[in-house]
């Protein structure tokens, strides 16, 4: 009897333990593996066009790697899986375990609908599965640093080998979905493209990562967020490649910092595992309800923020980068998020929704919990009284103004760091650039006053 491997957040053939389990079960039965992807209307309708376009390209790459054997079916997974299992007389359905709230509910429904056909979960999208690590008192970690220590001490498995000569089945499908129209300039998608980008980073970018990762004006990040979100690469693969470096390279600050960034990703997934409501609700309240801006003026300010027309250059550069590329530098994500929550006094959920609508790497645990970190409402969050100053952030991390000039054409004639304070320039120096929509110093005081009322 054949097995089904249901691809979800593991769009790869290498280092895929669930796929290994499906192949081994099929070989034991001297049968075939049905490679399946379900276009789930719930997820498809709630995802932004950039994410869907990237996903469609990643599925096309996976289909090519499978010699055109990827079976794509559209519908509710709880309907599609039992129907396909009956159609091919499947003995089992194999998946990488879902850890996010919707995925856990979906898999419970699919498991029930499959009846006697087992839904076998092997591995997770993380090096250490969410929920596995607890403190000495048996409670979830609420602070990142002890979580990271426990994560490092726990360790992770070696990458799973890629199955060879897999007996893929030929089963009718609906075809890989077409990519929706988007203005975003997408990177190459798929496992092979991700592996090439990662190899380039190891060779050319890792040595300076500890410093350059905070600089939006240089190409200093690995850009692995999208491959990790879709499972084109597993974090365990990245960690194994870091461990395989020479002793001198392994001991650098850049390797430690990169490993720590992966730990942050796993911390956020762990928090959401224990607190699934954190995808929409603050884990703690930090200001009174009357501190939030509402009404037409708030809506106009939000629109200016989404369009990159706040009058604060580094904020506007980040928001325009998002609209153009479906990606934003992590340092600038923090600055733009802080500006929305603490300068414009708008709820983090509104900004999180906008990011998810545009980010190619939009991932619920990372997006929502990073927003809660900036807003001061999450676990181990930045305290609410930490308000990012957009001018100082720009001067520190984009000292020559190159990042701003790249994304804000109205300021391309302004040399050097002066680009971060266009209101100090002579009249007419940047006539097409908008005036500041708020005064940062005044709004910072308002944010601190609201925080003080809540203490």
VMD Tcl script that draws the C-alpha trace (Angstrom):
set ca {
  {0.00 0.00 0.00}
  {1.38 3.47 -0.85}
  {2.07 6.29 1.55}
  {1.27 9.97 1.17}
  {3.74 12.68 2.05}
  {1.80 15.88 2.60}
  {4.14 18.82 2.00}
  {3.39 21.96 4.02}
  {6.19 24.02 5.57}
  {8.81 21.59 4.26}
  {9.07 22.30 0.54}
  {12.35 20.42 0.12}
  {13.70 16.93 -0.42}
  {16.86 17.11 1.71}
  {16.82 17.05 5.52}
  {13.13 16.17 5.64}
  {12.53 13.49 8.31}
  {8.82 13.21 7.51}
  {9.62 12.48 3.88}
  {12.21 9.91 4.97}
  {9.55 8.20 7.09}
  {7.10 8.17 4.17}
  {9.69 6.70 1.81}
  {10.77 4.03 4.29}
  {7.18 2.98 4.91}
  {6.49 2.76 1.17}
  {9.64 0.73 0.50}
  {8.80 -1.62 3.34}
  {5.46 -2.25 1.63}
  {7.15 -2.42 -1.79}
  {4.93 0.45 -2.93}
  {5.06 4.13 -3.85}
  {4.99 7.60 -2.28}
  {2.37 10.16 -3.29}
  {3.86 13.68 -2.92}
  {0.94 15.99 -2.07}
  {0.42 19.68 -1.55}
  {-3.02 20.97 -0.58}
  {-4.05 24.48 -1.60}
  {-5.96 25.25 1.58}
  {-8.46 28.01 0.84}
  {-8.27 29.24 4.46}
  {-4.55 29.92 4.16}
  {-4.63 30.94 0.50}
  {-7.32 33.58 1.03}
  {-5.61 35.02 4.11}
  {-2.13 35.36 2.57}
  {-0.83 38.44 0.81}
  {-0.04 38.35 -2.91}
  {3.77 38.46 -2.40}
  {3.67 35.36 -0.19}
  {1.37 33.51 -2.59}
  {3.52 34.42 -5.57}
  {6.65 33.16 -3.82}
  {4.84 30.01 -2.67}
  {3.67 29.29 -6.23}
  {7.26 29.59 -7.46}
  {8.53 27.37 -4.66}
  {5.92 24.74 -5.51}
  {6.93 24.90 -9.15}
  {10.57 24.30 -8.14}
  {9.52 21.37 -5.96}
  {7.46 19.91 -8.79}
  {10.49 20.12 -11.10}
  {12.64 18.37 -8.48}
  {9.96 15.63 -8.41}
  {10.02 15.29 -12.21}
  {6.50 16.67 -12.42}
  {5.02 14.24 -9.88}
  {3.83 16.78 -7.28}
  {0.11 16.22 -6.71}
  {-1.66 19.49 -5.99}
  {-5.25 19.32 -4.78}
  {-7.40 22.27 -3.74}
  {-9.89 22.24 -0.87}
  {-10.27 21.69 2.87}
  {-7.48 19.38 4.02}
  {-10.00 17.43 6.12}
  {-11.82 16.65 2.85}
  {-8.85 16.31 0.48}
  {-6.72 13.90 2.53}
  {-9.38 11.22 3.22}
  {-10.50 11.38 -0.41}
  {-6.98 10.93 -1.73}
  {-6.21 8.21 0.82}
  {-9.22 6.24 -0.40}
  {-8.33 6.91 -4.04}
  {-4.83 5.43 -3.75}
  {-5.55 3.01 -0.85}
  {-2.90 4.75 1.26}
  {-1.56 3.01 4.34}
  {-0.49 6.24 6.04}
  {-0.14 9.99 5.62}
  {3.19 11.54 6.68}
  {3.70 15.17 7.68}
  {6.10 17.48 9.41}
  {4.35 18.38 12.65}
  {2.47 21.68 12.63}
  {3.20 23.94 15.57}
  {1.23 27.13 14.87}
  {-2.39 27.46 16.15}
  {-4.21 27.02 12.84}
  {-2.00 24.12 11.76}
  {-2.58 22.26 15.01}
  {-6.35 22.61 14.69}
  {-6.22 21.61 11.02}
  {-4.18 18.49 11.71}
  {-6.50 17.39 14.50}
  {-9.42 17.66 12.05}
  {-7.50 15.79 9.32}
  {-6.45 13.04 11.72}
  {-10.06 12.51 12.78}
  {-11.28 12.54 9.18}
  {-8.69 9.97 8.08}
  {-10.10 7.42 10.48}
  {-8.03 4.24 10.41}
  {-5.37 5.75 8.16}
  {-2.79 7.22 10.55}
  {-1.54 10.79 10.22}
  {2.12 10.33 11.15}
  {3.96 13.48 12.28}
  {7.75 13.37 12.19}
  {9.97 16.34 13.06}
  {8.99 20.00 13.05}
  {10.02 23.18 11.20}
  {12.43 23.95 14.06}
  {15.73 22.58 15.32}
  {14.10 22.01 18.71}
  {10.36 21.47 18.56}
  {8.25 24.13 20.31}
  {7.07 22.99 23.72}
  {9.99 20.65 24.31}
  {12.08 22.97 26.49}
  {10.92 23.95 29.96}
  {12.60 25.64 32.91}
  {13.83 23.86 36.00}
  {10.36 24.42 37.47}
  {8.75 22.76 34.48}
  {7.29 26.01 33.14}
  {7.67 27.58 29.68}
  {10.51 30.03 29.24}
  {9.40 33.66 29.40}
  {12.88 35.17 28.90}
  {15.02 34.62 25.84}
  {18.50 34.27 27.36}
  {17.74 31.23 29.56}
  {15.75 29.75 26.67}
  {18.78 30.12 24.41}
  {21.02 28.42 26.98}
  {18.59 25.52 27.27}
  {18.26 25.38 23.48}
  {22.01 25.20 23.00}
  {22.38 22.62 25.77}
  {19.59 20.47 24.31}
  {21.08 20.48 20.81}
  {19.47 19.03 17.72}
  {19.64 16.04 15.44}
  {21.94 15.80 12.44}
  {20.28 16.62 9.11}
  {18.27 13.76 7.66}
  {19.69 12.30 4.44}
  {17.90 12.99 1.19}
  {16.10 9.86 -0.01}
  {17.42 8.51 -3.30}
  {15.59 6.62 -6.05}
  {12.24 7.40 -4.45}
  {9.34 5.42 -5.94}
  {7.12 8.44 -6.63}
  {3.57 7.64 -7.65}
  {1.84 9.18 -10.66}
  {-1.50 10.56 -9.46}
  {-3.78 13.14 -11.01}
  {-3.60 16.62 -9.54}
  {-5.01 20.08 -10.14}
  {-1.65 21.51 -11.21}
  {0.64 23.96 -9.45}
  {-1.34 27.16 -8.82}
  {-0.43 30.19 -10.83}
  {1.36 33.04 -9.12}
  {-0.92 36.00 -8.45}
  {0.00 39.37 -9.87}
  {2.28 41.39 -7.60}
  {4.48 44.44 -8.01}
  {7.01 42.98 -5.59}
  {10.41 41.95 -6.94}
  {10.67 38.38 -5.69}
  {13.88 36.44 -5.05}
  {14.43 33.05 -6.66}
  {12.34 30.40 -4.89}
  {12.88 26.72 -4.17}
  {15.30 24.47 -2.33}
  {18.15 24.74 -4.84}
  {18.00 28.55 -4.97}
  {17.90 28.76 -1.18}
  {20.88 26.47 -0.88}
  {22.85 28.62 -3.33}
  {22.05 31.81 -1.39}
  {23.05 30.18 1.87}
  {26.34 28.98 0.38}
  {27.05 32.48 -0.92}
  {26.40 33.92 2.53}
  {28.68 31.43 4.24}
  {31.43 32.28 1.80}
  {31.00 36.05 1.51}
  {28.78 37.40 4.30}
  {29.16 35.39 7.49}
  {32.52 36.83 8.56}
  {31.07 40.34 8.96}
  {27.57 39.29 10.03}
  {27.94 40.34 13.67}
  {28.42 43.96 12.58}
  {26.74 44.18 9.20}
  {23.42 42.56 10.15}
  {22.31 45.85 11.75}
  {23.24 47.94 8.72}
  {20.40 48.31 6.19}
  {22.77 50.20 3.87}
  {24.89 47.09 3.26}
  {24.03 43.57 2.15}
  {24.81 42.05 5.53}
  {22.03 39.53 6.22}
  {21.62 35.96 5.02}
  {18.10 36.52 3.57}
  {17.17 33.06 4.82}
  {13.87 34.17 6.36}
  {11.76 33.20 3.35}
  {13.43 29.78 2.80}
  {12.99 29.03 6.51}
  {9.35 30.13 6.45}
  {8.51 27.76 3.57}
  {10.87 25.03 4.68}
  {13.03 25.19 1.56}
  {15.84 24.77 4.08}
  {15.61 23.50 7.64}
  {17.33 25.45 10.45}
  {19.04 22.21 11.41}
  {20.81 22.30 8.04}
  {22.05 25.83 8.69}
  {23.24 24.89 12.17}
  {25.05 21.83 10.81}
  {26.80 23.94 8.19}
  {27.91 26.40 10.87}
  {29.23 23.53 12.97}
  {31.16 22.20 9.97}
  {33.21 25.39 9.64}
  {36.84 25.42 10.66}
  {37.51 25.83 14.40}
  {38.65 29.41 13.85}
  {35.50 30.28 11.94}
  {33.18 28.47 14.38}
  {34.50 30.50 17.29}
  {33.72 33.93 15.84}
  {31.18 36.39 17.17}
  {29.37 36.24 13.83}
  {28.65 32.52 14.14}
  {27.47 32.94 17.72}
  {25.25 35.84 16.70}
  {23.74 33.97 13.76}
  {23.02 30.97 15.96}
  {21.40 33.32 18.46}
  {19.16 34.77 15.75}
  {17.96 31.26 14.93}
  {17.30 30.77 18.66}
  {15.11 33.91 18.68}
  {13.06 32.35 15.88}
  {12.61 29.20 17.93}
  {11.82 31.18 21.10}
  {8.96 32.95 19.35}
  {7.61 29.64 18.07}
  {7.81 28.25 21.60}
  {5.92 31.23 23.04}
  {3.16 30.81 20.47}
  {2.99 27.08 21.19}
  {2.24 27.79 24.84}
  {0.14 30.91 24.16}
  {-1.69 30.42 20.84}
  {-3.82 33.50 21.51}
  {-0.68 35.64 21.19}
  {-1.19 35.62 17.44}
  {-3.90 38.25 17.97}
  {-3.89 39.27 21.62}
  {-1.27 41.10 23.67}
  {0.29 38.91 26.32}
  {0.15 41.89 28.65}
  {-1.35 45.35 28.62}
  {1.09 48.23 28.79}
  {-1.04 51.36 28.31}
  {-4.67 52.24 29.09}
  {-7.26 51.71 26.37}
  {-7.72 55.45 25.91}
  {-4.07 55.81 24.87}
  {-4.72 54.29 21.43}
  {-5.39 56.64 18.54}
  {-8.64 56.10 16.67}
  {-10.76 57.88 14.09}
  {-10.06 59.59 10.79}
  {-6.81 61.22 11.87}
  {-5.42 57.89 13.05}
  {-6.45 56.27 9.78}
  {-4.72 59.00 7.79}
  {-1.56 58.58 9.84}
  {-1.68 54.82 9.32}
  {-2.01 55.30 5.57}
  {0.98 57.67 5.54}
  {2.96 55.03 7.45}
  {2.03 52.25 5.01}
  {3.00 54.43 2.03}
  {6.31 55.58 3.48}
  {5.27 59.22 3.74}
  {5.73 59.99 7.45}
  {8.46 62.59 6.96}
  {10.97 60.42 8.85}
  {13.41 59.14 6.22}
  {14.48 55.80 7.70}
  {10.86 54.90 8.46}
  {9.78 55.84 4.96}
  {12.69 53.97 3.38}
  {11.72 50.81 5.23}
  {8.05 51.01 4.32}
  {8.88 51.62 0.66}
  {11.37 48.76 0.65}
  {8.56 46.54 1.91}
  {6.21 47.59 -0.89}
  {8.89 47.13 -3.54}
  {10.51 43.88 -2.44}
  {8.22 42.14 0.04}
  {11.05 42.29 2.55}
  {12.43 44.78 5.05}
  {15.71 44.83 6.94}
  {15.22 43.58 10.50}
  {16.64 46.70 12.17}
  {14.26 48.82 10.13}
  {11.35 46.51 10.97}
  {11.91 47.41 14.62}
  {12.14 51.13 13.87}
  {9.02 51.23 11.71}
  {7.06 49.13 14.20}
  {8.09 51.35 17.10}
  {7.05 54.41 15.12}
  {3.57 53.04 14.50}
  {2.97 51.92 18.09}
  {4.72 54.65 20.07}
  {4.77 57.70 17.79}
  {1.40 57.14 16.12}
  {-0.11 55.31 19.13}
  {-1.68 52.54 17.08}
  {-2.16 48.94 18.13}
  {0.54 46.51 17.07}
  {-2.02 44.21 15.46}
  {-2.72 46.80 12.77}
  {0.93 46.97 11.77}
  {1.34 43.21 12.00}
  {-1.53 42.74 9.56}
  {0.07 45.15 7.09}
  {3.39 43.35 7.34}
  {1.75 39.97 6.74}
  {-0.01 41.36 3.69}
  {3.31 42.33 2.08}
  {6.14 40.26 3.54}
  {7.32 37.34 1.44}
  {8.69 35.84 4.67}
  {5.49 36.62 6.61}
  {5.42 33.96 9.33}
  {2.87 34.16 12.13}
  {5.13 33.29 15.12}
  {7.93 35.58 14.00}
  {5.83 38.47 12.76}
  {3.36 38.61 15.63}
  {5.85 38.00 18.43}
  {8.37 40.46 16.99}
  {5.62 43.07 16.91}
  {4.77 42.23 20.51}
  {8.47 42.58 21.38}
  {8.57 46.11 19.98}
  {5.21 47.00 21.52}
  {6.37 45.80 24.94}
  {3.45 43.40 25.23}
  {5.15 40.05 24.67}
  {7.49 37.67 26.46}
  {10.93 39.15 27.11}
  {9.79 42.20 25.20}
  {11.53 45.52 24.92}
  {10.09 47.61 27.76}
  {7.38 49.96 26.63}
  {9.46 52.94 27.66}
  {12.07 51.98 25.05}
  {11.05 54.19 22.14}
  {13.17 53.98 19.01}
  {14.26 57.44 17.84}
  {14.02 57.25 14.04}
  {16.61 59.97 13.52}
  {19.21 58.46 15.82}
  {18.55 54.99 14.44}
  {19.09 56.28 10.93}
  {22.30 58.08 11.82}
  {23.70 55.07 13.67}
  {22.83 52.28 11.24}
  {22.71 54.19 7.94}
  {25.45 56.71 8.70}
  {26.03 57.87 5.12}
  {22.34 57.83 4.20}
  {22.75 55.29 1.41}
  {19.77 53.18 2.49}
  {17.47 56.18 2.64}
  {18.57 57.50 -0.74}
  {18.04 54.05 -2.29}
  {14.35 53.96 -1.33}
  {13.36 57.62 -1.03}
  {14.10 59.26 -4.38}
  {12.95 62.69 -3.16}
  {16.08 62.75 -0.97}
  {18.66 61.45 -3.44}
  {20.14 64.90 -3.88}
  {20.91 65.24 -0.16}
  {24.48 64.16 0.66}
  {25.66 62.13 3.65}
  {23.95 61.82 6.98}
  {22.04 65.07 6.49}
  {19.44 62.98 4.70}
  {18.09 61.81 8.07}
  {16.90 65.31 9.08}
  {15.54 66.97 5.93}
  {13.63 69.51 8.00}
  {16.99 71.07 8.93}
  {17.94 71.64 5.29}
  {17.57 74.98 3.52}
  {14.09 75.63 2.21}
  {13.49 73.89 -1.11}
  {16.27 71.33 -0.71}
  {13.78 68.45 -0.86}
  {10.53 70.01 -2.10}
  {8.76 66.72 -2.88}
  {9.44 65.03 0.45}
  {6.56 65.21 2.97}
  {6.68 67.15 6.22}
  {6.83 65.17 9.45}
  {3.34 63.97 10.38}
  {4.19 64.05 14.11}
  {6.90 65.43 16.36}
  {8.83 62.45 17.71}
  {9.86 64.12 20.96}
  {6.26 65.07 21.80}
  {4.88 61.65 20.88}
  {7.56 59.92 22.91}
  {6.45 61.91 25.95}
  {2.84 60.97 25.26}
  {3.77 57.29 25.06}
  {5.69 57.47 28.33}
  {2.82 59.31 30.02}
  {0.39 56.60 28.95}
  {2.77 53.92 30.17}
  {3.08 55.73 33.51}
  {-0.68 55.74 33.96}
  {-0.70 51.95 33.60}
  {2.00 51.29 36.20}
}
mol new
graphics top color blue
foreach p $ca { graphics top sphere $p radius 0.5 }
foreach p [lrange $ca 0 end-1] q [lrange $ca 1 end] { graphics top cylinder $p $q radius 0.2 }
display resetview
